[in-house]
């Protein structure tokens, strides 16, 4: 019983990590005492609208984490993906 309860608490087993992530990862060296600047951007609504209007295909997909582990009650259909139309030369 204790082992089952621990499994419910742990998100990943060593085997799951090895199979699904570690084998797919590549090592990256991050220098110490060096700043790394992220390139994330928060877009305003008109920019988002322009991106979506220029998309060729827009899909809404289920969250893989929520399907596999059922650890939160957030909506499943929360992942969006789109393909852009090729730019004209």
Secondary structure, DSSP 8 states (H G I E B T S, - for coil): -HHHHHHHH-S--HHHHHHHTGGG-------TT-----------HHHHHHHHHTEEEEEEE--HHHHHH----S-S--EEEEEE-----
